[in-house]
């Protein structure tokens, strides 16, 4: 609750208060939003990670889960892996959106100093976080193999086990759960074993080791995982491309890079959504992995009541989300301005010079 109100309260100041509260307080508001969202992510991921890898609990006489060790509940075996992966995904998503907005304005005006700063900072953030995210994803994959082997088998498309190792990495194919096979595969021999166990000969468990009613929806998990990973490597490619051009002094003068950055703007959201699809669909048929099935945890609520509440939620969120997106898109379309001292605004406006024009003149005057 504290984290939610911290981020929600200061978000209004961050979005609407730049010209009202001064640069110092506005910067503090943005920091508070960042702290609040980080704290929210901590607790959200802790709860979800416990559902994936439950520890530190007991079951009372009523059949309810009760905490026995809060530290073990919060810092369960997959929490730190999932938390790092999610926070890095959020930073990547933000960098891609900021980079896309900066690229859009650079395509309009290559000399815009604020757009240059936006784009350079975004590509720098991308260059730092994209490689780290790949290692974080690998760490989470190894952790998931240890605690949720059926999910890994679905992600990899391994309907059969590989007791001698040498499992292939299936790049593409059409999973057929009825026939327990992946059709029309494009695969790399041995690479799945090497990635997941860092050893060619370590055994890998396939879906054939689990009852069929414990299999997740393999096609959804299989393809969502490939979309997420593919976008992750595309982000890394964009970062490398931008880094090479930065070293050559052409970061702001490469129209194809700018267009690519704009095209990649929404990719972080897509990668986050597909990542959550992998995590949640891959956990099925369990609500609490291995302990409480989804069928057991369904509330005894009639279908019409569920449908009514769902439609109300859809309608309310459509209005709120639509209004928010409209505002953000209009904000993105405005030409960005470099922050300047408040004392400079009065003389500029008195002289009939807009802050943007004043900064443009100062930039080209070398000030």
KAUR-V244627 format. One line per field, one symbol per residue. phi: phi as a letter, one per 20 degrees, with the letter a starting at -180 (. if undefined). psi: psi as a letter, one per 20 degrees, with the letter a starting at -180 (. if undefined). burial: b if it has 16 or more other ideal C-beta (glycine too) atoms within 10 Angstrom, else e. Layout:
BEGIN
phi: ???
psi: ???
burial: ???
END
This chain:
BEGIN
phi: .ffffffffeffffeddfeddnfffffffffffffffffffgfffffffffecfbmcccefenefcfdbfffffefgdfffffffffffffffffffffffffgfffebfeffffffgfffffffffeefffffffffffffffffdcfffffffemefdecfemlffeefbrdfcffelbdelfdcdgmfffffedlbfdffcedffecgffdefffgffgfffffffgffffffffffgffffffemcfeccgffffffffegefffffffffffgfeffffededgmccffffefffdfgfffffffffffffffffffffffffffffffffcffcfffefggfffemdfgffffgffffene
psi: gggghggggihgghhijhjhiqhghgghghhhgggghggghghghgghhhhgmprkrrpahjjqpqphohghgglrhighghggggghhggggghhgghggghghhhgoijohghggggghghggghghghhhghhhgghggghhhhmhhgggggiknhqqnhjbkpqoogqropnhgilroqlqoropihgggghikphjpqppriiiqqhijprnggggghhghgggghghhggggggghgghghjkkhiknhhgghghghigihgggggghghgggghhhqkpgopihoqhhhjpqmpqghgggghghggggghggghggghggghhghiqpqppprphhigghghhjkpqhghghgghgiij.
burial: eebeebbeebbebbeeebeeeeeeebeebeebbeebbeebbbeebbebbbbbbbbebeeeeeeeeeeeeeeebbbbbbbbbbbbbbbbbebbbbbbbbbbbbbbbbeeeeebbbbbebbbebbbbbbebbeebbebbeebbebbbebbbbbbbbbbbbbebbeebbbbbbeebebebeeeebeeeebeebbbbbebbeeeebebbbbeeeeeeebbbbbbbbbbbbbbbebbebbbebbebbeebbeeeebbebeebbebbbebbebbeebbebbebbbebbbbebebbeebeeeeeeeeeeeeeeeeeeeeeeeeeeeeeeeeeeeeeeebeeebbbeeeeeeeeebeeeeeebbebbbeeeeeee
END
